[in-house]
Amino acid sequence: MADEMVRRAQKFVNSVYGQHIGMTVTEDGRTGWNTMFALTRALQYEMGITELSNNFGPGTLSKLQEKYGKLDETTIPSADFCRIIQSALYCKGYDGGNIDGKYNPRVKAAVEKLNQNMGVSGTYLDSSLWPKVIKGLFNMDAYVTVNNGSETIRSIQQWLNGMYILRKDYYVIPCDGHHSRDVAKSMLLAIQYEIGMADGVANGAFGPGTQAGLKNHTLSIGASGVWVQLFTAAMVLNKRPVSFSSSFTSSLADSVTAFQEFMNLVSSGQADFRTWSSLLVSYGDQSRQGAACDGVTKITPARAQTLKNAGYKYIGRYLYNPSTTSLPEKEIQPGELETIKQYDLRCFPIYQTWARSVDYYSPAQGVTDCLVAAAKTEDHGFKPGTRIYFAVDYDAVDDEVTSHILPYFQSIKDQMDKLGSPYKIGVYGPRNACSRISAKGYADASFVSDMSSGFSGNLGYTMPENWAFDQIVTKTVGSGSGQIQIDNNIASGRDTGQGDFYPAPTQKLDIGFNLNYWAALLKEADEYMESIGRPGGTGYVYTRQQCLETIMSLDAGISSASRRYRMRKALIQTSAFWEFCHYSLKDVVEDAGVVMYHTGAIPDWGKDLPGVVRLVDSSTGIAKISGRTCILSRNNSIRAGILDDRLLDPTSDDDRWDMWQKANQDNVFNLSTVPLLHIWAADGKPGDHDEARIRRPALDYTDAETFEVLRRYQGFGDQAVADAKLRMPLYAIFEKYNRIIRES
């Protein structure tokens, strides 16, 4: 909302100083950085500074201290100088009088209120403006809570200002109720001052002197004083449920224990060095030994032994390296995962290309990266359910997370869903990006780049609740051929990586369909189905062309499933296309009966159908899968470690209804179940017909094995055998085009 007095301030700075300060501002009545920059330049101009700057830096502050010491009605040098102060007060939300050049009672009252809000009124007792307060006046910081800020955090900010404002390198921080980079630095300065560092030595960095001082200030129940205040302040800023207090109580000790458990620290309930470190800087105590690491170097047997000897269990490796020259071992190398498995280590995959700036991230890039990452995950032999960490490997500020990073991850999530959700999605990046992406449901675990402590996305932000790995320092371990440089990561246990992998395929995996072959495939498949009279007659819902178009529109998911489960794509296409072609009006009537059974009412789309009766289950959707069959096949894969999901009860009406609805309404889910049905069939259909086990579908499946799995998909008996014979030529048609494409 526009403010008339802010507009007057803008008019004033434009008319009086526009020709002198190298800029003018829009006279819109809205406070913004440009207006504050103009007022800063006007102030510098009035003080005789020749090199004007938007920044109210050390030179401007020093000049103020040198010329005036403080500003009040006796020291303010001119009416225009006073108008600059009055304008700044209005831009900060205070009553600056009439912008008339008079340091009058209204201005004095505003200054007193400003000092109170900053928390410095105990130091600056009157209505004078002291240089550090003026510096705080000429920026966009707020000194009242904004955007649902915390009153407790505001009280901490005010306390810090009041305690340390007279120290040389301490400046007024916001009192807006939000943790931030400035607040994080002020906490470190306060620690250094209490350790006893002199002005000029204390610098707000977490260096050796600060660390040594903290090691001498372990706190426990019964402690009191300023150190407890600093510690509880740090806990509050990390969103721990404690009061800002000078007393270390048993309740505080319980909260400390909870924080230590969350951060995977030794649980003592005391404010020890490692706890202080984790509260004050993103990387915490970098001497901690992690159970996880990541790197760009191949894990050879010698390096695997080094890592195992050093206590590492989980190794982060990259799925892809777009460069053909840089970091030649960045991408997982042939045989490497087998080495990791052989040494009883586990691997978690990371996907990153050139993601080093905001302009990389877009919804379109999300689609591409998801498809490439899934394909690479399949190629390297990671099994379904693996979590892929997509990278945000730069200092993404909050606005960029909103405008670019979130849409990118939403696109990854949407595309992964279209593939049948074969892999989980994680995020690698700064704390803020990880937390916001996870809060949206676009990732379920975070690999936090806490080593980059200077990132704005780490400073002032708390650890993501779903953190899996915490990257804290780069180090070199081992010697000779076993020497390797890694990033040392703390592991929370939320992700233990993968310890078993598919062997490298002896034959080429199938890839996405080439639309140049669409017309030929349609003609050949349609003519074959016509030649055998299938589906034939009336009463079928879709034409053969509609069925094939639907199947091919979901080609990305089918391709991904075939690669993931190491089976021929044609096996999935054949079963789905055959069943979909045979989807009849009788099936629609049965579907309506299932809805009536479970809801008590015929659905609107089925009210005109003849002969609808209550039915507990039916074969439904593209591939005509019943709720019960869906459960049995998925349970089989879950028990085999192929699928990461929860077991359901095939005799439970609720579970069958849940699965039936997914099979009926979600084409991707329906098709993603087809390969699981083939695996279940090869395993002998446990829980159903209990047939003899045969080899699971493989890239080198024989015609006899293909026939047997196609037959089992339909059931058993003469009709199933006869239909399987009819489906074999259809399989050959699909395989013909798939082979041409994958070998081209």
N, C-alpha and C positions, 0 to 999 in steps of 0.2 A: 504494500500500500504506500502510495506517495505521501511524503511529509512536506508541508509547505515550508517549514523552517529549514529543512535539508535543501529544498530547492533554492531558498534564499542564500544559503551557504554556497551552493554551487554557482549561483549568479555572481556572488561576491568574488569568489576566487577566479572566475573567468574574467570579470570586468577589471579587477585590480591587478591580477598577476598573470593572466593568460599570455600576454606578450613577453613576459619575463621568464617564465618557467618552462617554456617549450611544450606546453600542452594545455588543452581545455577539456572540460568534462561535459557530459550530457546533463542538461538541467531537467532531470526527471523526478526529483524529490526522493530518490532512492539511494541509500548509502551503498557504496561499493568500493572496491579497491582503487579504482581510478580516482574517485573523489578523495580518498585518503592519501593517495600518492600526490595529488595536486596540492593538498593542504600541507603535506610534508615538504614539498618543494618550495611552497610559499614561505613556510617557516624558515627554511634554510636561506632563502633569498633575503628575508628580513634580517638574518643574523650575519649577512655578508659572506656566506659560503658561495664560492664561485662555481664549483663543480657540483651541480644539483643532481640529486638522486632520488629515486622512488623509495629507497631504503632509509629508514631512520636508524642509521648505524652508529658505530663508535664515534665518528667524527662529529656528527650532529649532536650526540649526547655530550661529548666533551666540550663543544662550543657553548651549549646551554649552561653547563656547570661553570665554565670559565667566565662567562659574561654576566650570569644572573644568580647562580646558586639556586634560587627559587623564584617563582613568579607570583606576584600578588599585586594589589592596587598600588603599592609603592615602588615596585621594580619593573612592572611591565613597560616596555620602552615606547610603545606608540599605540594609537587607536587601532591601526590596521593589524598590528601584532595581536592585540586583544581580540579583534574580530576573527583572526585565524583560530585562536583558542575557543572562542564562542562557537564558531562553525564546527570545530571538531567535537565539542560537547554535544551539539545537536546530532551530529552523525553517529555518536555513540548512544543516543537515546536520553541525553540529559538536557535540562533547561539551561541554555546558554544566554538567556536574556534576549535582548532585541537585536543582537549582532550590531551593536551601536558603539563598540570600542570602549565600553566601560566595565571595569572589573567590579561589578556592583553586587549587592546582597544575593541576587538570584544566581550569579555566577559562583559566588562563594559557597552557597548552599549546594550547588551542583558538584563543586569540587569536593566538598565534605562527603557527599553521598558517593562520589566516585572512589574516594579513599576507603570508605567503609566497604563498598562492594569488592574492592581489590583485596581487602584484608589488611591494609597498611595504616589504618587510622590510629592504631596504637603507637605507631612510629611517627607519622606525620599528623600532629595533633590539631593543627589549625586548618584554615581554608586556603593555604598556599599550595601551589603546584610545584612539586619537586621534579627534577629532571627525569627520573625513572618512571614517575607517574605520567609525565608528558609523553615519554616514549610509548607507554602502554595506551595512551589516549589516541595516538596516531596510527592505529592499526585496526584490524577487523575483529580482534578478540572481544568476546563478551565477558562481562563481569557479573552477570546474573544467569541463572539456569535457562538454557534454551534447548529446544528439541528433546523434551522429556529428560533433561539432565538430572543427575543424582544430587540431592542436597548434601549427602554425606561426602561425595567427591568434591563438591563445591567448598565444603568446610575445610577439607584437606588442602585444596588449592589456596584458600584464604590464609590458612595457618602457615603454609610454606612461604607465602608472600610476606606475611607479618614477621615471621621468624628470621628471614634471611635477606630482606630487601636492602639492608645496608652493606651486604658483602659485595665486593667489587664486581664480580662477574655474574651476579644473580640479578635477573630482570623480572618484572611483573609477568606472571603467567596468567592465562585465562582463568576465570572463576565461573565456568559455564556448566559444571557438573559432568564433564566428559574427560576421560583419559585421552592423552595426546602425546605427540613427540615432545612438545615443550614441557609437559608435566613429567614425562619420563626423565628428561635431562635434569629438571629441577630436583627430582628425587635423588639422583646421583650426586648433584652438587651438595644437597643437604647432608647426605651421608658423608661426603668428603669434609664438609665443614665440621661435622660432629667428630670425625676421626681426628681432626686437628690440622688439616691442611690449610696453608696460608693462601691468601688471595694471590692469584697468579699461578698457583700450583693446582688448586682445585679447578677442574676443567669439564666436569660432567661426563668423563669417559670412564669405562669400567676397566681401569688399568691395574697393574700389579700393586700399587700403593693402596688403592681402594679395596682390592681383594684381601690384602694382608690385614687391613683394618677391620674388615667384616669378620675375618676369622677370629678376631679377638672380641667379638660382640655376639656370642651365642646367647640367646635369651630362652628362658623357660618359665614355668609357673612361678609367680611371686615377683618377677622382675617388674620394674616400673620406670617411668621417666621418658625422656625424649626419644631414646632408642626404641622403646615400645611403641611410641607414637609413630615413628618412621616405619616400623615393621607393620603395624596395623594399617597404616596408610597404604603400604605396598600391597597388603592383602586385599584391601577394599578396591584398589585400582585394578587388581586382577580378578575382580568380581567374586571374591570369596565372601561368604555370609558372616562377616564380623563387624564389630563396631570400631570406629576410630577412637582409640583409647590409649591411655598411658599406663594401663595395668594389664599384665599378662595373666589371664585367668585360665581356669581349667576348660572353660568353654572355648576360649581362643586356641588352646592346645588341641582340642578335638578338631577344630577347623583346620589347623595346621597339618594334623595327621591326614585329614581328608585330601588336602592339597598335595601333600607329599605322595600319597597313593595315586592321585590323578596324574602326577608328573613322573611317576615311577622313580621316586627318590626313596631313600631309607626312611621309614616311618618312625619318627622319634617324638613328634609333637613339639619339638623345639625349633626355635629360629636359628638353625645352624647355617654354615656358610653356603651349602648347596641350596638350601631353601631361599636364603637371601638372594642368591645369584639367579635362581629361576624366577623370582619375583621382579628383579630389577632389569635384567637384560634377556633378550629372546633366547640366546644360546645357553644361558645358565653357566654352570661350571663345566668348562670345556675339557677338564681332565677326566670327566666321567667316561667309563668304558661302555660303549654301546654293544648291543647284541646284533645290530644291523649295520650295514654299510651300503654305499653305492659307488659306482665308478665307471670309467670309460675304458677300462682295460680288461682284456680277456681273462677269464678265470681258468688258468692252466692247473694241472695237478699240483705243481709246486706252490702256486699262489693259493689254491684251495686249502692246502695243508697249513700255510701261513695263517690264513683267516681263521681256520678251525682252531689252531693253537692259540690264537689271540682272543678266542671266545666269541667269535661271530657265528651267527646262525642263519641270518637272512641277508641275501645279497640282491641289491637293486641293479638291474641291467637294462640297457636300452633296446627297444624293439626295432629301431630304425635309425639310420644315419643317412640323410639325404646327400651328404658330401661324399665324393669319391676319393678325396685326398686328405681331408682334415680328420684327425682322430680315427685312424683306420680300424681300431678295435672297439669303437663305441658301440656298434650294433652287436648283439649276441652272435658269437661265431659258431661255425659248425662244430658239433661235439661238445660245446661248452656246457650246455644244460645237463648232459650226461655226466660230465665231470662233477658238476655241482651236486647231482644226485648221488654219485659214487662216494663223495666225501660227506654224505649225510648233512648237506647244507640245503637251503631252500632259496628260491628266487622270486622276487616280485618285479614285474615288468614296468618300465617307464616309457612313455611316448613323448618325444619332443623332436621337432624339426628345427625351424628358425624362430621359435616363439620368444623373441627378445624385446618386442616393442608392441605397443597397443594396436598399431595398424595391421598386425598379423591376424587379430581375432575378429571373426565374423561368423554368422550362421552358416554361410557357405563353406567356410574353412572347417567348421565343426563337422559337417557332413563328410568332407574329404578325410579329415583326420580320423574320424570314427571308422570309416571303411578301411583306410590303410592300416590303422592300429589293429582292427579285428583280423584283417588278413595276415598281418605280420605275426600276431599272436597265434593264429592257426598254423602258419608256416613253421614257426619255431617249435611247435609241439606243446604249447601250454593247453591244459585241459579246460573244459567249460567251467565257469564259475571263477576263473582267475580274475583278479582285480587289476585293471590297467590304470596307472597314474598318469593323467594328462597334465602337461606342464604349463604353469604360468611363471616363467623363469625371468621375471624382471620386476621392477618396483611399481606394481600397478596401484595407482592412487584410487581412492574410493569412487570417484566419478567415472574412472575408466572401468572399474569392476561393473558398475551399473550399465554403462553404455556399450561395452564390448565383451567383457569376460563372461558375464551371465548369459547373454544371448548365445555366445559360442558354446558354453557348456549345456545350455538347454538343447541346442542343436545336436550335440553329441548324444545326450540322453534320448532324444526323439529318434535319432538314427539307430542307436543301439536297440531300442524297443522294436524298430522295424526289422532288425536282424534276428529278433526273437530273444533279446536280452541274453546273449551267450556269455557275456563277460560283465563283471561289475565295474563301476566307474569310480576311480579315486582322483584326487587332485593333488598336484605338487605345486607349492607356491607359498607366498607370504601368508601370515595368519589371517588377515582380513579377507583376502580372496578365498582362502580355504573355508573360513567360517560362513561367508555369504553364499558361496556355491553350495555348500552342504545344507545350509538352512533352506535353500530352494528345492532340495531333494535331487539335485543334479549329480551329486557324488555322495558316497556313503562312508568314505574314509579320507583322511588327509595325511599327506607326506609334507611336513612343514619345513620350509627353507629358513629355519631360525638362525642359521649361520650368518645370513645377511641381516645383521642386527640393525644396520642403518636404514633398511627399507622402511618407507613410511607405512607400508602395510604390516610391519612388525612392531614398530615403535608405538606404544600406547594401546596395542591390541592384545587381548588375552589368547591363551592357547585354545585352538579349536577343540570342542568337546569330543570330536570323533578322531582325534589324532592317532595315527598308527605308527608313524616314524617321525622323529625329531632330529633334523640334520644340524649338528652343532659345531663341527670342526673338520678341516682337512688334515689328514695325517698320512705318514708313510709307515708301513709295517713290513717286517720280514727283511731278508737279506738275500743277496745272490739272485738266483733264478726265481726265488719265491717272493722277492720284494715287490710291493704293489702300493700305489697311492690310492687312497679311498677317502670318501667323506664318512666320518664316524657318526652313526645315527643311534639315538635311543629308541628302543622298540617298546610300544605299550602293550603288545599282545593282541591288538585288535585285528592285525593281519599277520599271518605267519608265512605268507608267500606260498609257493608251490614246491613240492618235493618229488613229484613224479610227472613225467612228460611223455608224450607220444614220441616214438622214435622217428627219425627223419624218414619221410616217405620215399619208397623206392620208385614210385611213379608220380607223375605230375598231378597236382591237385586241380580240381575244377575251378574255373573262374567265372566271372559274370558273363551273361549272354551278350552276344554281339547282334545288335538289331538288324544288321545287314542280312542275317539269315532268317529273319522273322517270317517273311512270306513263304519261303521254302519249307520251313518247319510246319507252319500252319497248314499248307497244302498237303504235305505228306501225312501229318497226323490225322487231319480231317478225312482224307481219302482212305486211310487205313481203317478208321472207325466206321466209315460208311461201308467199306467192303465187308466188314464182319457184322453189319447191322446193329452196331452199338452206338448209343443206347437204343435207338430204334423205337418206332411207335410213338404214341402220344403220351402226355402226362408228365413230361420232364420239364424242369423249370428253366434251364439255360441251354442255349445252343452250344455246340462244341467250340465254336470260335469264342464265344463269351467265356467259356470255361478256360480255354488256353490263354486268352488275354489276361484273365484274372491270375492264373498261375504265374505267367511271365511278368506281371506287374509286381510280383513279390519275389522276383529273381534274386535280389540282394540277400534276402533272408535264407532262401534255399541254398544259394551258393555258399554262404557262411556256414550253414549247418552241415553241408556236405564236407567242407574242409575241416570243420571242427571235429566231426565224428569219423573222419577218414573213410567216408563211403562215397560211392559214385552218386553224383547229383541226379542222374537219370532215375535212380531208385526212388528218390523222393518225388520227382516230377511224375513218374508213372503212376504211383499209388494215388497221388493227389488228383491228377487229371482224370484218371479212370473213375474214381469215386465221385468227383464233382460232376462229371458228365451224366452220372446215374442218379443225381439228386432229383427226386421225383415229387409230385404232389402228395403222394403217400407219405414221404419223409416230412413234408411241411405239416401235414395233419398230425403226425406223431410228435413233431416239435411243439405244436400247439398243445397237445395233450400233456407233455412234460411241464410246460408252463402252468397249465391248469392244476396239475398234481401238486406242484410246489407252492403255488400262490393262491389257489382256490378259485381262480378266474381264468377264462379263456382270454388270451391277449387280443387287443383290437385287430391286429392283422390276421387273426385266425377265426374271427366271429362268423364269417360267411363260409367257412370250410365245413364240408359234410363229414359227419362221423367222428368228431373229436371226442376222445375219451381220455380219462386220467391215465397217465403213463409215467412211471418213475424215471425212465431214461430212454434215450434214443440215439442213434448214430446221426450226428449233426455236423454242420459246417462243411467247408470245402472238402476235407478228406473224410467226412462221415465218421467221426470219432465219438463214441459215447462217453458219458461222464465216468462210468466204471472203467472202461478200457483206458481212458486217459490217466486215471489214477494208478491202475496196475502198471502201465508202461512207465510212467514217471517214477513211481516207487521203485521199480526195478533199477532204473538208472541212478536214483538217489542212493540206493543200497550199494550199487557198484562204484560209487564215487564219480560217476559221470556227470551228474546233475546236482547242483547245490540248491536244495529246496527242502521243504518239510514234508514228511510222510503224511498221507491222508488215508482214511479208512474207506475202502471200496464198498463196504456195506452200509455206510452212513448216508442217509438221505441228504443231510446238509452238505457233506463233502462232494457227493455226486452232483448235486445241484450247482455247487460252486464251480466245479470243473465243467459241467455241461454248459453253463452260461458262457464261460471263457471260450470253449470250443465252438459255440454257436455264434458268438458276437465278435470274436477277435480272430481275424483271418491269420495274422502273424502267429498267434499262439497256436492255432489249429495246425498250421503247417509245421511249426517248430516241434510239434509232438510226433509228426510222421517218422522222423529218423529214430526217435525213442521207441516207437512201436516196432520198427524193424529190428532194433537191438533186442527188445523184449521178445520178439518172435524167435530170433536166433538163440536166445537164452532158454527157449522152450516154453515161453509164456507162463512162467510161474504164477500161481494163483488163478489160472484159467484152465487150459487144456493139459498143461504139463507134458508137452511134447519133448522129444529128444533134443538135447542141445546141439547146435551146430556152430560153426565159426561165425563170429559177429561180422556184419558187413564190412568189407575192406575194399581198397582200391583195386585189388587183383581178384575180386570175386569171380568165380566161374559161372557159367550159364546155369549149371545145376544148382548152385547156391542161390543165385539170383531168383531162379524159379521157385525154390523152396520158401524163401522169405516173402516173395509176392503172394504165394499161396497162403502162407500163414497170416498175412495181413487180413485176408478175407475170412479165414476160418479153416475148417476142414471139411472133408467130404467131396463127393464127385463134382458138385458145382464149383467149389473153390479150386479144384484141380483144373477143371475145364476153363474157368476164367483166367487162371494164372497162365495157361498156355496161350490164351488170347492176348494177354498183357505183355508177353515176352517180345513180340515184334514191336509193340509200342515202346518198350524199354530200348530196343535197338535203335529206334528212330531218334529218341531223345539223346542217347549215347553217341550216335553218329555226329550230331551237331555239337554236342559238348566236347567231343574229342577233337573235332576240327578247330574249335575255338581255343582249347587249352594247349594244343600243340602248334598253333600258328605263331 
